Amino acid sequence: MNPFKGSAEKFGKSAHEVGPYLGLGAQLAATIILMFFLGRWLDKEFETEPILTIFFAFFGGFAGIYNFIKTVLQLNKKKDNVKND
């Protein structure tokens, strides 16, 4: 009797279920960081420091969180549809 029989299948199934969620944190962080640096660059161009940096950092945060929640809801809806079929 092999104690590891089926464990590879369980791992594959778990990885398949978790996979779409793994990049969400990096995507959220990247959105905030990119918008922050865009704001810094615009502040230097227009000499408005720190107004645009703050604005774009908050905008990036809100946009990142919105995208995060939207993606999680879509993935959960997709997962529920697969279970119901």
PyMOL Python script that loads the backbone (N, CA, C, O; Angstrom):
from pymol import cmd

cmd.read_pdbstr("""\
ATOM      1  N   MET A   1       0.838  -1.176   0.000  1.00  0.00           N
ATOM      2  CA  MET A   1       0.000   0.000   0.000  1.00  0.00           C
ATOM      3  C   MET A   1       0.888   1.246   0.000  1.00  0.00           C
ATOM      4  O   MET A   1       1.791   1.375   0.827  1.00  0.00           O
ATOM      5  N   ASN A   2       0.630   2.137  -0.909  1.00  0.00           N
ATOM      6  CA  ASN A   2       1.414   3.354  -1.060  1.00  0.00           C
ATOM      7  C   ASN A   2       0.723   4.501  -0.315  1.00  0.00           C
ATOM      8  O   ASN A   2      -0.393   4.875  -0.675  1.00  0.00           O
ATOM      9  N   PRO A   3       1.374   5.075   0.730  1.00  0.00           N
ATOM     10  CA  PRO A   3       0.724   6.152   1.488  1.00  0.00           C
ATOM     11  C   PRO A   3       0.626   7.461   0.705  1.00  0.00           C
ATOM     12  O   PRO A   3      -0.157   8.340   1.065  1.00  0.00           O
ATOM     13  N   PHE A   4       1.412   7.594  -0.356  1.00  0.00           N
ATOM     14  CA  PHE A   4       1.410   8.828  -1.136  1.00  0.00           C
ATOM     15  C   PHE A   4       0.516   8.753  -2.363  1.00  0.00           C
ATOM     16  O   PHE A   4       0.474   9.690  -3.160  1.00  0.00           O
ATOM     17  N   LYS A   5      -0.185   7.667  -2.517  1.00  0.00           N
ATOM     18  CA  LYS A   5      -1.051   7.507  -3.679  1.00  0.00           C
ATOM     19  C   LYS A   5      -2.168   8.556  -3.620  1.00  0.00           C
ATOM     20  O   LYS A   5      -2.875   8.670  -2.619  1.00  0.00           O
ATOM     21  N   GLY A   6      -2.308   9.288  -4.665  1.00  0.00           N
ATOM     22  CA  GLY A   6      -3.345  10.317  -4.747  1.00  0.00           C
ATOM     23  C   GLY A   6      -2.915  11.668  -4.197  1.00  0.00           C
ATOM     24  O   GLY A   6      -3.608  12.664  -4.406  1.00  0.00           O
ATOM     25  N   SER A   7      -1.779  11.721  -3.495  1.00  0.00           N
ATOM     26  CA  SER A   7      -1.356  13.007  -2.936  1.00  0.00           C
ATOM     27  C   SER A   7      -0.939  13.979  -4.037  1.00  0.00           C
ATOM     28  O   SER A   7      -1.143  15.185  -3.900  1.00  0.00           O
ATOM     29  N   ALA A   8      -0.367  13.484  -5.110  1.00  0.00           N
ATOM     30  CA  ALA A   8       0.011  14.352  -6.227  1.00  0.00           C
ATOM     31  C   ALA A   8      -1.235  14.943  -6.877  1.00  0.00           C
ATOM     32  O   ALA A   8      -1.242  16.104  -7.285  1.00  0.00           O
ATOM     33  N   GLU A   9      -2.287  14.135  -6.970  1.00  0.00           N
ATOM     34  CA  GLU A   9      -3.541  14.630  -7.536  1.00  0.00           C
ATOM     35  C   GLU A   9      -4.149  15.698  -6.636  1.00  0.00           C
ATOM     36  O   GLU A   9      -4.658  16.707  -7.124  1.00  0.00           O
ATOM     37  N   LYS A  10      -4.099  15.478  -5.312  1.00  0.00           N
ATOM     38  CA  LYS A  10      -4.636  16.462  -4.371  1.00  0.00           C
ATOM     39  C   LYS A  10      -3.846  17.765  -4.447  1.00  0.00           C
ATOM     40  O   LYS A  10      -4.419  18.855  -4.422  1.00  0.00           O
ATOM     41  N   PHE A  11      -2.518  17.637  -4.541  1.00  0.00           N
ATOM     42  CA  PHE A  11      -1.679  18.830  -4.648  1.00  0.00           C
ATOM     43  C   PHE A  11      -1.984  19.586  -5.937  1.00  0.00           C
ATOM     44  O   PHE A  11      -2.092  20.812  -5.928  1.00  0.00           O
ATOM     45  N   GLY A  12      -2.121  18.869  -7.030  1.00  0.00           N
ATOM     46  CA  GLY A  12      -2.436  19.497  -8.312  1.00  0.00           C
ATOM     47  C   GLY A  12      -3.775  20.205  -8.276  1.00  0.00           C
ATOM     48  O   GLY A  12      -3.923  21.298  -8.821  1.00  0.00           O
ATOM     49  N   LYS A  13      -4.750  19.580  -7.632  1.00  0.00           N
ATOM     50  CA  LYS A  13      -6.074  20.185  -7.522  1.00  0.00           C
ATOM     51  C   LYS A  13      -6.014  21.444  -6.658  1.00  0.00           C
ATOM     52  O   LYS A  13      -6.629  22.458  -6.986  1.00  0.00           O
ATOM     53  N   SER A  14      -5.273  21.374  -5.556  1.00  0.00           N
ATOM     54  CA  SER A  14      -5.131  22.541  -4.679  1.00  0.00           C
ATOM     55  C   SER A  14      -4.424  23.681  -5.395  1.00  0.00           C
ATOM     56  O   SER A  14      -4.839  24.835  -5.297  1.00  0.00           O
ATOM     57  N   ALA A  15      -3.362  23.356  -6.108  1.00  0.00           N
ATOM     58  CA  ALA A  15      -2.617  24.380  -6.842  1.00  0.00           C
ATOM     59  C   ALA A  15      -3.488  25.011  -7.921  1.00  0.00           C
ATOM     60  O   ALA A  15      -3.397  26.213  -8.172  1.00  0.00           O
ATOM     61  N   HIS A  16      -4.318  24.216  -8.551  1.00  0.00           N
ATOM     62  CA  HIS A  16      -5.211  24.726  -9.590  1.00  0.00           C
ATOM     63  C   HIS A  16      -6.249  25.679  -8.996  1.00  0.00           C
ATOM     64  O   HIS A  16      -6.603  26.676  -9.624  1.00  0.00           O
ATOM     65  N   GLU A  17      -6.737  25.381  -7.791  1.00  0.00           N
ATOM     66  CA  GLU A  17      -7.736  26.229  -7.149  1.00  0.00           C
ATOM     67  C   GLU A  17      -7.130  27.531  -6.629  1.00  0.00           C
ATOM     68  O   GLU A  17      -7.775  28.578  -6.684  1.00  0.00           O
ATOM     69  N   VAL A  18      -5.908  27.474  -6.130  1.00  0.00           N
ATOM     70  CA  VAL A  18      -5.267  28.633  -5.509  1.00  0.00           C
ATOM     71  C   VAL A  18      -4.541  29.499  -6.533  1.00  0.00           C
ATOM     72  O   VAL A  18      -4.356  30.694  -6.298  1.00  0.00           O
ATOM     73  N   GLY A  19      -4.137  28.945  -7.632  1.00  0.00           N
ATOM     74  CA  GLY A  19      -3.325  29.628  -8.628  1.00  0.00           C
ATOM     75  C   GLY A  19      -3.797  31.013  -9.033  1.00  0.00           C
ATOM     76  O   GLY A  19      -2.998  31.950  -9.024  1.00  0.00           O
ATOM     77  N   PRO A  20      -5.070  31.177  -9.389  1.00  0.00           N
ATOM     78  CA  PRO A  20      -5.515  32.500  -9.829  1.00  0.00           C
ATOM     79  C   PRO A  20      -5.397  33.589  -8.761  1.00  0.00           C
ATOM     80  O   PRO A  20      -5.325  34.770  -9.098  1.00  0.00           O
ATOM     81  N   TYR A  21      -5.376  33.216  -7.492  1.00  0.00           N
ATOM     82  CA  TYR A  21      -5.313  34.193  -6.408  1.00  0.00           C
ATOM     83  C   TYR A  21      -3.884  34.617  -6.069  1.00  0.00           C
ATOM     84  O   TYR A  21      -3.692  35.629  -5.394  1.00  0.00           O
ATOM     85  N   LEU A  22      -2.886  33.873  -6.518  1.00  0.00           N
ATOM     86  CA  LEU A  22      -1.512  34.113  -6.104  1.00  0.00           C
ATOM     87  C   LEU A  22      -0.951  35.451  -6.582  1.00  0.00           C
ATOM     88  O   LEU A  22      -0.148  36.061  -5.878  1.00  0.00           O
ATOM     89  N   GLY A  23      -1.345  35.906  -7.729  1.00  0.00           N
ATOM     90  CA  GLY A  23      -0.798  37.142  -8.261  1.00  0.00           C
ATOM     91  C   GLY A  23      -1.523  38.402  -7.830  1.00  0.00           C
ATOM     92  O   GLY A  23      -1.100  39.505  -8.177  1.00  0.00           O
ATOM     93  N   LEU A  24      -2.601  38.264  -7.084  1.00  0.00           N
ATOM     94  CA  LEU A  24      -3.401  39.435  -6.740  1.00  0.00           C
ATOM     95  C   LEU A  24      -2.659  40.423  -5.846  1.00  0.00           C
ATOM     96  O   LEU A  24      -2.780  41.633  -6.033  1.00  0.00           O
ATOM     97  N   GLY A  25      -1.901  39.930  -4.888  1.00  0.00           N
ATOM     98  CA  GLY A  25      -1.152  40.821  -3.999  1.00  0.00           C
ATOM     99  C   GLY A  25      -0.095  41.606  -4.748  1.00  0.00           C
ATOM    100  O   GLY A  25       0.079  42.803  -4.521  1.00  0.00           O
ATOM    101  N   ALA A  26       0.605  40.933  -5.637  1.00  0.00           N
ATOM    102  CA  ALA A  26       1.629  41.612  -6.435  1.00  0.00           C
ATOM    103  C   ALA A  26       0.991  42.640  -7.363  1.00  0.00           C
ATOM    104  O   ALA A  26       1.543  43.719  -7.577  1.00  0.00           O
ATOM    105  N   GLN A  27      -0.156  42.307  -7.903  1.00  0.00           N
ATOM    106  CA  GLN A  27      -0.855  43.237  -8.789  1.00  0.00           C
ATOM    107  C   GLN A  27      -1.307  44.482  -8.020  1.00  0.00           C
ATOM    108  O   GLN A  27      -1.202  45.599  -8.527  1.00  0.00           O
ATOM    109  N   LEU A  28      -1.804  44.290  -6.807  1.00  0.00           N
ATOM    110  CA  LEU A  28      -2.223  45.410  -5.967  1.00  0.00           C
ATOM    111  C   LEU A  28      -1.031  46.310  -5.651  1.00  0.00           C
ATOM    112  O   LEU A  28      -1.112  47.530  -5.798  1.00  0.00           O
ATOM    113  N   ALA A  29       0.064  45.710  -5.219  1.00  0.00           N
ATOM    114  CA  ALA A  29       1.262  46.485  -4.881  1.00  0.00           C
ATOM    115  C   ALA A  29       1.818  47.210  -6.105  1.00  0.00           C
ATOM    116  O   ALA A  29       2.225  48.367  -6.007  1.00  0.00           O
ATOM    117  N   ALA A  30       1.835  46.544  -7.241  1.00  0.00           N
ATOM    118  CA  ALA A  30       2.363  47.159  -8.461  1.00  0.00           C
ATOM    119  C   ALA A  30       1.531  48.371  -8.877  1.00  0.00           C
ATOM    120  O   ALA A  30       2.081  49.380  -9.318  1.00  0.00           O
ATOM    121  N   THR A  31       0.223  48.276  -8.741  1.00  0.00           N
ATOM    122  CA  THR A  31      -0.644  49.402  -9.098  1.00  0.00           C
ATOM    123  C   THR A  31      -0.339  50.609  -8.226  1.00  0.00           C
ATOM    124  O   THR A  31      -0.200  51.724  -8.728  1.00  0.00           O
ATOM    125  N   ILE A  32      -0.236  50.387  -6.925  1.00  0.00           N
ATOM    126  CA  ILE A  32       0.037  51.491  -6.002  1.00  0.00           C
ATOM    127  C   ILE A  32       1.410  52.100  -6.278  1.00  0.00           C
ATOM    128  O   ILE A  32       1.547  53.322  -6.343  1.00  0.00           O
ATOM    129  N   ILE A  33       2.415  51.262  -6.437  1.00  0.00           N
ATOM    130  CA  ILE A  33       3.780  51.754  -6.650  1.00  0.00           C
ATOM    131  C   ILE A  33       3.901  52.513  -7.970  1.00  0.00           C
ATOM    132  O   ILE A  33       4.512  53.581  -8.019  1.00  0.00           O
ATOM    133  N   LEU A  34       3.323  51.970  -9.032  1.00  0.00           N
ATOM    134  CA  LEU A  34       3.399  52.652 -10.329  1.00  0.00           C
ATOM    135  C   LEU A  34       2.704  54.010 -10.304  1.00  0.00           C
ATOM    136  O   LEU A  34       3.214  54.983 -10.861  1.00  0.00           O
ATOM    137  N   MET A  35       1.549  54.074  -9.663  1.00  0.00           N
ATOM    138  CA  MET A  35       0.838  55.345  -9.591  1.00  0.00           C
ATOM    139  C   MET A  35       1.595  56.347  -8.723  1.00  0.00           C
ATOM    140  O   MET A  35       1.599  57.542  -9.019  1.00  0.00           O
ATOM    141  N   PHE A  36       2.235  55.872  -7.658  1.00  0.00           N
ATOM    142  CA  PHE A  36       3.047  56.746  -6.813  1.00  0.00           C
ATOM    143  C   PHE A  36       4.183  57.372  -7.620  1.00  0.00           C
ATOM    144  O   PHE A  36       4.404  58.582  -7.560  1.00  0.00           O
ATOM    145  N   PHE A  37       4.897  56.545  -8.369  1.00  0.00           N
ATOM    146  CA  PHE A  37       6.018  57.067  -9.150  1.00  0.00           C
ATOM    147  C   PHE A  37       5.553  57.950 -10.306  1.00  0.00           C
ATOM    148  O   PHE A  37       6.255  58.884 -10.693  1.00  0.00           O
ATOM    149  N   LEU A  38       4.387  57.664 -10.854  1.00  0.00           N
ATOM    150  CA  LEU A  38       3.820  58.557 -11.864  1.00  0.00           C
ATOM    151  C   LEU A  38       3.546  59.927 -11.249  1.00  0.00           C
ATOM    152  O   LEU A  38       3.846  60.956 -11.854  1.00  0.00           O
ATOM    153  N   GLY A  39       2.981  59.937 -10.052  1.00  0.00           N
ATOM    154  CA  GLY A  39       2.729  61.196  -9.354  1.00  0.00           C
ATOM    155  C   GLY A  39       4.005  61.960  -9.057  1.00  0.00           C
ATOM    156  O   GLY A  39       4.042  63.182  -9.197  1.00  0.00           O
ATOM    157  N   ARG A  40       5.050  61.255  -8.648  1.00  0.00           N
ATOM    158  CA  ARG A  40       6.345  61.915  -8.380  1.00  0.00           C
ATOM    159  C   ARG A  40       6.909  62.542  -9.644  1.00  0.00           C
ATOM    160  O   ARG A  40       7.405  63.668  -9.631  1.00  0.00           O
ATOM    161  N   TRP A  41       6.823  61.789 -10.739  1.00  0.00           N
ATOM    162  CA  TRP A  41       7.346  62.302 -12.003  1.00  0.00           C
ATOM    163  C   TRP A  41       6.569  63.547 -12.446  1.00  0.00           C
ATOM    164  O   TRP A  41       7.160  64.541 -12.866  1.00  0.00           O
ATOM    165  N   LEU A  42       5.234  63.477 -12.345  1.00  0.00           N
ATOM    166  CA  LEU A  42       4.421  64.630 -12.730  1.00  0.00           C
ATOM    167  C   LEU A  42       4.690  65.826 -11.824  1.00  0.00           C
ATOM    168  O   LEU A  42       4.706  66.965 -12.291  1.00  0.00           O
ATOM    169  N   ASP A  43       4.901  65.576 -10.531  1.00  0.00           N
ATOM    170  CA  ASP A  43       5.241  66.663  -9.613  1.00  0.00           C
ATOM    171  C   ASP A  43       6.532  67.354 -10.015  1.00  0.00           C
ATOM    172  O   ASP A  43       6.629  68.579  -9.951  1.00  0.00           O
ATOM    173  N   LYS A  44       7.511  66.586 -10.425  1.00  0.00           N
ATOM    174  CA  LYS A  44       8.785  67.188 -10.852  1.00  0.00           C
ATOM    175  C   LYS A  44       8.613  67.972 -12.153  1.00  0.00           C
ATOM    176  O   LYS A  44       9.226  69.024 -12.334  1.00  0.00           O
ATOM    177  N   GLU A  45       7.778  67.456 -13.055  1.00  0.00           N
ATOM    178  CA  GLU A  45       7.555  68.137 -14.332  1.00  0.00           C
ATOM    179  C   GLU A  45       6.814  69.461 -14.148  1.00  0.00           C
ATOM    180  O   GLU A  45       7.158  70.461 -14.779  1.00  0.00           O
ATOM    181  N   PHE A  46       5.796  69.464 -13.283  1.00  0.00           N
ATOM    182  CA  PHE A  46       4.954  70.648 -13.104  1.00  0.00           C
ATOM    183  C   PHE A  46       5.296  71.457 -11.858  1.00  0.00           C
ATOM    184  O   PHE A  46       4.645  72.461 -11.569  1.00  0.00           O
ATOM    185  N   GLU A  47       6.317  71.022 -11.120  1.00  0.00           N
ATOM    186  CA  GLU A  47       6.759  71.692  -9.894  1.00  0.00           C
ATOM    187  C   GLU A  47       5.607  71.907  -8.912  1.00  0.00           C
ATOM    188  O   GLU A  47       5.392  73.015  -8.420  1.00  0.00           O
ATOM    189  N   THR A  48       4.880  70.839  -8.643  1.00  0.00           N
ATOM    190  CA  THR A  48       3.732  70.905  -7.725  1.00  0.00           C
ATOM    191  C   THR A  48       3.906  69.981  -6.529  1.00  0.00           C
ATOM    192  O   THR A  48       2.920  69.557  -5.926  1.00  0.00           O
ATOM    193  N   GLU A  49       5.145  69.667  -6.181  1.00  0.00           N
ATOM    194  CA  GLU A  49       5.388  68.695  -5.106  1.00  0.00           C
ATOM    195  C   GLU A  49       4.680  69.090  -3.831  1.00  0.00           C
ATOM    196  O   GLU A  49       4.696  70.279  -3.512  1.00  0.00           O
ATOM    197  N   PRO A  50       4.087  68.243  -3.106  1.00  0.00           N
ATOM    198  CA  PRO A  50       3.821  66.815  -3.229  1.00  0.00           C
ATOM    199  C   PRO A  50       2.385  66.508  -3.626  1.00  0.00           C
ATOM    200  O   PRO A  50       1.914  65.390  -3.414  1.00  0.00           O
ATOM    201  N   ILE A  51       1.688  67.471  -4.194  1.00  0.00           N
ATOM    202  CA  ILE A  51       0.253  67.330  -4.451  1.00  0.00           C
ATOM    203  C   ILE A  51      -0.059  66.140  -5.354  1.00  0.00           C
ATOM    204  O   ILE A  51      -0.884  65.300  -4.994  1.00  0.00           O
ATOM    205  N   LEU A  52       0.574  66.051  -6.505  1.00  0.00           N
ATOM    206  CA  LEU A  52       0.269  64.965  -7.442  1.00  0.00           C
ATOM    207  C   LEU A  52       0.758  63.614  -6.937  1.00  0.00           C
ATOM    208  O   LEU A  52       0.146  62.587  -7.229  1.00  0.00           O
ATOM    209  N   THR A  53       1.847  63.603  -6.188  1.00  0.00           N
ATOM    210  CA  THR A  53       2.326  62.339  -5.612  1.00  0.00           C
ATOM    211  C   THR A  53       1.280  61.765  -4.674  1.00  0.00           C
ATOM    212  O   THR A  53       0.961  60.578  -4.742  1.00  0.00           O
ATOM    213  N   ILE A  54       0.747  62.604  -3.800  1.00  0.00           N
ATOM    214  CA  ILE A  54      -0.276  62.153  -2.850  1.00  0.00           C
ATOM    215  C   ILE A  54      -1.534  61.727  -3.595  1.00  0.00           C
ATOM    216  O   ILE A  54      -2.101  60.672  -3.310  1.00  0.00           O
ATOM    217  N   PHE A  55      -1.972  62.548  -4.554  1.00  0.00           N
ATOM    218  CA  PHE A  55      -3.186  62.229  -5.303  1.00  0.00           C
ATOM    219  C   PHE A  55      -3.063  60.894  -6.025  1.00  0.00           C
ATOM    220  O   PHE A  55      -3.947  60.044  -5.918  1.00  0.00           O
ATOM    221  N   PHE A  56      -1.972  60.707  -6.760  1.00  0.00           N
ATOM    222  CA  PHE A  56      -1.817  59.477  -7.531  1.00  0.00           C
ATOM    223  C   PHE A  56      -1.570  58.264  -6.639  1.00  0.00           C
ATOM    224  O   PHE A  56      -1.957  57.152  -6.998  1.00  0.00           O
ATOM    225  N   ALA A  57      -0.935  58.453  -5.491  1.00  0.00           N
ATOM    226  CA  ALA A  57      -0.750  57.334  -4.562  1.00  0.00           C
ATOM    227  C   ALA A  57      -2.105  56.859  -4.042  1.00  0.00           C
ATOM    228  O   ALA A  57      -2.367  55.657  -3.999  1.00  0.00           O
ATOM    229  N   PHE A  58      -2.968  57.802  -3.644  1.00  0.00           N
ATOM    230  CA  PHE A  58      -4.304  57.415  -3.189  1.00  0.00           C
ATOM    231  C   PHE A  58      -5.132  56.829  -4.331  1.00  0.00           C
ATOM    232  O   PHE A  58      -5.843  55.840  -4.148  1.00  0.00           O
ATOM    233  N   PHE A  59      -5.035  57.442  -5.502  1.00  0.00           N
ATOM    234  CA  PHE A  59      -5.752  56.911  -6.661  1.00  0.00           C
ATOM    235  C   PHE A  59      -5.298  55.489  -6.974  1.00  0.00           C
ATOM    236  O   PHE A  59      -6.121  54.619  -7.257  1.00  0.00           O
ATOM    237  N   GLY A  60      -3.996  55.256  -6.924  1.00  0.00           N
ATOM    238  CA  GLY A  60      -3.464  53.910  -7.151  1.00  0.00           C
ATOM    239  C   GLY A  60      -3.954  52.926  -6.109  1.00  0.00           C
ATOM    240  O   GLY A  60      -4.257  51.777  -6.431  1.00  0.00           O
ATOM    241  N   GLY A  61      -4.035  53.368  -4.858  1.00  0.00           N
ATOM    242  CA  GLY A  61      -4.551  52.505  -3.801  1.00  0.00           C
ATOM    243  C   GLY A  61      -6.006  52.132  -4.033  1.00  0.00           C
ATOM    244  O   GLY A  61      -6.378  50.962  -3.936  1.00  0.00           O
ATOM    245  N   PHE A  62      -6.828  53.128  -4.340  1.00  0.00           N
ATOM    246  CA  PHE A  62      -8.239  52.853  -4.593  1.00  0.00           C
ATOM    247  C   PHE A  62      -8.434  51.993  -5.840  1.00  0.00           C
ATOM    248  O   PHE A  62      -9.243  51.065  -5.840  1.00  0.00           O
ATOM    249  N   ALA A  63      -7.694  52.301  -6.895  1.00  0.00           N
ATOM    250  CA  ALA A  63      -7.803  51.515  -8.126  1.00  0.00           C
ATOM    251  C   ALA A  63      -7.321  50.087  -7.905  1.00  0.00           C
ATOM    252  O   ALA A  63      -7.926  49.143  -8.413  1.00  0.00           O
ATOM    253  N   GLY A  64      -6.247  49.925  -7.156  1.00  0.00           N
ATOM    254  CA  GLY A  64      -5.731  48.587  -6.867  1.00  0.00           C
ATOM    255  C   GLY A  64      -6.696  47.761  -6.042  1.00  0.00           C
ATOM    256  O   GLY A  64      -6.909  46.582  -6.323  1.00  0.00           O
ATOM    257  N   ILE A  65      -7.286  48.380  -5.017  1.00  0.00           N
ATOM    258  CA  ILE A  65      -8.247  47.661  -4.174  1.00  0.00           C
ATOM    259  C   ILE A  65      -9.502  47.323  -4.970  1.00  0.00           C
ATOM    260  O   ILE A  65     -10.044  46.225  -4.842  1.00  0.00           O
ATOM    261  N   TYR A  66      -9.968  48.269  -5.797  1.00  0.00           N
ATOM    262  CA  TYR A  66     -11.133  48.003  -6.643  1.00  0.00           C
ATOM    263  C   TYR A  66     -10.873  46.815  -7.563  1.00  0.00           C
ATOM    264  O   TYR A  66     -11.710  45.920  -7.678  1.00  0.00           O
ATOM    265  N   ASN A  67      -9.730  46.809  -8.208  1.00  0.00           N
ATOM    266  CA  ASN A  67      -9.375  45.718  -9.116  1.00  0.00           C
ATOM    267  C   ASN A  67      -9.230  44.400  -8.358  1.00  0.00           C
ATOM    268  O   ASN A  67      -9.643  43.352  -8.853  1.00  0.00           O
ATOM    269  N   PHE A  68      -8.650  44.449  -7.169  1.00  0.00           N
ATOM    270  CA  PHE A  68      -8.489  43.266  -6.328  1.00  0.00           C
ATOM    271  C   PHE A  68      -9.853  42.657  -5.996  1.00  0.00           C
ATOM    272  O   PHE A  68     -10.066  41.458  -6.180  1.00  0.00           O
ATOM    273  N   ILE A  69     -10.771  43.488  -5.506  1.00  0.00           N
ATOM    274  CA  ILE A  69     -12.103  43.002  -5.122  1.00  0.00           C
ATOM    275  C   ILE A  69     -12.856  42.488  -6.340  1.00  0.00           C
ATOM    276  O   ILE A  69     -13.493  41.436  -6.275  1.00  0.00           O
ATOM    277  N   LYS A  70     -12.790  43.216  -7.448  1.00  0.00           N
ATOM    278  CA  LYS A  70     -13.480  42.797  -8.673  1.00  0.00           C
ATOM    279  C   LYS A  70     -12.976  41.437  -9.150  1.00  0.00           C
ATOM    280  O   LYS A  70     -13.770  40.580  -9.539  1.00  0.00           O
ATOM    281  N   THR A  71     -11.671  41.241  -9.119  1.00  0.00           N
ATOM    282  CA  THR A  71     -11.087  39.979  -9.567  1.00  0.00           C
ATOM    283  C   THR A  71     -11.474  38.834  -8.646  1.00  0.00           C
ATOM    284  O   THR A  71     -11.805  37.748  -9.122  1.00  0.00           O
ATOM    285  N   VAL A  72     -11.438  39.056  -7.336  1.00  0.00           N
ATOM    286  CA  VAL A  72     -11.810  38.007  -6.380  1.00  0.00           C
ATOM    287  C   VAL A  72     -13.273  37.622  -6.563  1.00  0.00           C
ATOM    288  O   VAL A  72     -13.605  36.437  -6.545  1.00  0.00           O
ATOM    289  N   LEU A  73     -14.148  38.603  -6.738  1.00  0.00           N
ATOM    290  CA  LEU A  73     -15.564  38.294  -6.940  1.00  0.00           C
ATOM    291  C   LEU A  73     -15.787  37.513  -8.231  1.00  0.00           C
ATOM    292  O   LEU A  73     -16.596  36.585  -8.260  1.00  0.00           O
ATOM    293  N   GLN A  74     -15.078  37.879  -9.299  1.00  0.00           N
ATOM    294  CA  GLN A  74     -15.203  37.149 -10.561  1.00  0.00           C
ATOM    295  C   GLN A  74     -14.703  35.718 -10.425  1.00  0.00           C
ATOM    296  O   GLN A  74     -15.326  34.790 -10.941  1.00  0.00           O
ATOM    297  N   LEU A  75     -13.586  35.537  -9.736  1.00  0.00           N
ATOM    298  CA  LEU A  75     -13.044  34.185  -9.556  1.00  0.00           C
ATOM    299  C   LEU A  75     -13.971  33.329  -8.707  1.00  0.00           C
ATOM    300  O   LEU A  75     -14.165  32.148  -8.994  1.00  0.00           O
ATOM    301  N   ASN A  76     -14.544  33.921  -7.661  1.00  0.00           N
ATOM    302  CA  ASN A  76     -15.471  33.168  -6.818  1.00  0.00           C
ATOM    303  C   ASN A  76     -16.749  32.821  -7.573  1.00  0.00           C
ATOM    304  O   ASN A  76     -17.287  31.725  -7.416  1.00  0.00           O
ATOM    305  N   LYS A  77     -17.235  33.749  -8.391  1.00  0.00           N
ATOM    306  CA  LYS A  77     -18.432  33.484  -9.190  1.00  0.00           C
ATOM    307  C   LYS A  77     -18.161  32.362 -10.190  1.00  0.00           C
ATOM    308  O   LYS A  77     -18.992  31.476 -10.386  1.00  0.00           O
ATOM    309  N   LYS A  78     -16.995  32.412 -10.815  1.00  0.00           N
ATOM    310  CA  LYS A  78     -16.602  31.377 -11.772  1.00  0.00           C
ATOM    311  C   LYS A  78     -16.500  30.020 -11.070  1.00  0.00           C
ATOM    312  O   LYS A  78     -16.929  28.999 -11.608  1.00  0.00           O
ATOM    313  N   LYS A  79     -15.927  30.023  -9.868  1.00  0.00           N
ATOM    314  CA  LYS A  79     -15.770  28.796  -9.088  1.00  0.00           C
ATOM    315  C   LYS A  79     -17.139  28.226  -8.697  1.00  0.00           C
ATOM    316  O   LYS A  79     -17.344  27.013  -8.749  1.00  0.00           O
ATOM    317  N   ASP A  80     -18.073  29.099  -8.307  1.00  0.00           N
ATOM    318  CA  ASP A  80     -19.416  28.650  -7.942  1.00  0.00           C
ATOM    319  C   ASP A  80     -20.158  28.086  -9.147  1.00  0.00           C
ATOM    320  O   ASP A  80     -20.885  27.101  -9.020  1.00  0.00           O
ATOM    321  N   ASN A  81     -19.980  28.703 -10.320  1.00  0.00           N
ATOM    322  CA  ASN A  81     -20.629  28.207 -11.532  1.00  0.00           C
ATOM    323  C   ASN A  81     -20.117  26.822 -11.906  1.00  0.00           C
ATOM    324  O   ASN A  81     -20.886  25.981 -12.371  1.00  0.00           O
ATOM    325  N   VAL A  82     -18.832  26.582 -11.709  1.00  0.00           N
ATOM    326  CA  VAL A  82     -18.253  25.271 -12.013  1.00  0.00           C
ATOM    327  C   VAL A  82     -18.805  24.222 -11.058  1.00  0.00           C
ATOM    328  O   VAL A  82     -19.086  23.096 -11.469  1.00  0.00           O
ATOM    329  N   LYS A  83     -18.963  24.584  -9.782  1.00  0.00           N
ATOM    330  CA  LYS A  83     -19.490  23.638  -8.792  1.00  0.00           C
ATOM    331  C   LYS A  83     -20.945  23.286  -9.079  1.00  0.00           C
ATOM    332  O   LYS A  83     -21.359  22.143  -8.881  1.00  0.00           O
ATOM    333  N   ASN A  84     -21.729  24.271  -9.548  1.00  0.00           N
ATOM    334  CA  ASN A  84     -23.149  24.044  -9.802  1.00  0.00           C
ATOM    335  C   ASN A  84     -23.402  23.246 -11.072  1.00  0.00           C
ATOM    336  O   ASN A  84     -24.462  22.637 -11.216  1.00  0.00           O
ATOM    337  N   ASP A  85     -22.453  23.239 -11.986  1.00  0.00           N
ATOM    338  CA  ASP A  85     -22.638  22.502 -13.251  1.00  0.00           C
ATOM    339  C   ASP A  85     -22.377  21.052 -13.103  1.00  0.00           C
ATOM    340  O   ASP A  85     -22.491  20.302 -14.073  1.00  0.00           O
TER     341      ASP A  85
END
""", "prot")
cmd.dss("prot")
cmd.show_as("cartoon", "prot")
cmd.util.cbc("prot")
cmd.orient("prot")
